[in-house]
Amino acid sequence: MVYLASRHLEIDNVDTDSLPGAGVFSFFSTEQQLTAPFAEKTTTWNLPAWFHPTGNRMPLTYHRNAQRWRRQGERTELKTVSRGQEFILDCDEYPEAIGWICDLLRKQQFGKTA
């Protein structure tokens, strides 16, 4: 099966500023880096605090083990499983993810945030 991207990013009820539907980041920013700074392994991630699966929210796929997660102030540390980067986060359970990813994409495309 082949997936074709739309010309522009489409997210229900979100103004995506005509962001492209596919592409690559043209420059590196530490905001895009999931691996924790100075981590010994690339499987240690430094994420926004809201990523932590509190309450009944379903965690990132393959990461149900609560011992993999640790809150650190405004951040969350995750010891990821070694499956790869094909993890899924349910944005209905984590609506904060939509603004976060759109901000990252806007900074790349326009050099600004919402």
C-alpha positions in Angstrom: 0.0 0.0 0.0 1.2 3.5 -0.9 0.1 6.6 1.0 0.0 9.9 -0.8 0.2 13.1 1.2 -2.3 15.8 0.6 -0.9 19.1 -0.8 -1.6 20.8 2.5 -1.8 19.5 6.1 -5.4 19.0 7.1 -6.4 18.6 10.8 -10.1 18.9 11.7 -11.0 22.3 13.3 -7.4 23.5 13.1 -6.0 26.4 11.1 -2.8 24.9 9.7 -1.8 28.1 7.8 -1.6 26.0 4.5 1.3 24.0 5.9 2.5 21.4 3.4 1.1 17.9 3.7 4.5 16.3 3.5 8.2 17.3 3.7 11.3 17.4 5.8 12.6 19.8 8.3 15.0 22.2 6.6 17.0 23.0 9.8 17.6 21.4 13.1 16.1 22.7 16.3 16.4 21.2 19.8 12.6 21.6 20.1 12.3 18.8 17.4 14.7 16.5 19.3 13.0 13.7 21.2 16.2 12.2 22.6 17.0 13.7 26.0 20.1 16.0 26.0 23.2 14.2 27.2 21.3 10.9 27.3 23.4 7.8 27.2 20.9 6.1 24.8 18.7 7.4 22.1 15.8 5.6 23.7 15.7 8.1 26.5 13.3 10.8 25.4 12.6 14.3 26.8 9.0 15.3 26.1 6.5 18.0 27.1 4.9 17.3 30.5 1.5 16.6 29.0 2.8 13.5 27.3 2.8 11.7 30.7 -0.2 9.2 30.7 -2.1 10.4 33.7 -5.5 9.2 34.7 -7.1 6.9 32.2 -5.4 8.4 29.1 -3.9 5.7 26.8 -0.1 6.1 26.7 1.9 6.2 23.5 1.7 2.7 21.8 4.0 0.1 23.3 4.5 2.2 26.4 1.9 1.0 29.0 4.6 0.2 31.6 4.4 3.1 34.1 8.0 2.5 35.1 9.1 3.9 31.7 7.5 7.3 32.5 8.8 10.0 34.8 7.6 13.5 35.4 10.4 16.1 35.7 8.9 19.5 36.2 7.7 20.9 32.9 9.0 17.8 31.1 8.4 14.1 30.9 11.1 11.5 30.5 10.3 8.3 28.7 12.5 5.2 28.4 11.2 4.1 25.0 11.0 0.5 23.8 13.4 -0.4 21.1 10.8 -1.0 18.4 11.6 2.1 16.3 9.8 5.5 15.8 6.5 4.2 14.6 4.6 4.9 17.9 1.1 6.3 17.9 -0.4 8.9 20.2 -4.1 9.3 20.3 -4.7 13.0 19.8 -8.3 12.6 21.0 -6.8 11.7 24.4 -3.9 14.2 24.1 -5.3 17.3 22.3 -2.2 19.2 23.4 -0.3 17.3 20.7 -2.0 19.1 17.9 -0.9 22.6 18.9 2.6 21.2 19.8 3.2 19.7 16.3 1.6 22.6 14.5 3.9 25.0 16.3 6.9 22.9 15.3 5.8 22.8 11.7 5.0 26.6 11.6 8.5 27.4 13.0 10.0 25.4 10.1 7.7 26.8 7.4 7.3 30.4 8.5 9.8 30.9 11.4 6.9 31.7 13.8 4.4 30.2 16.2 0.7 30.8 16.4 
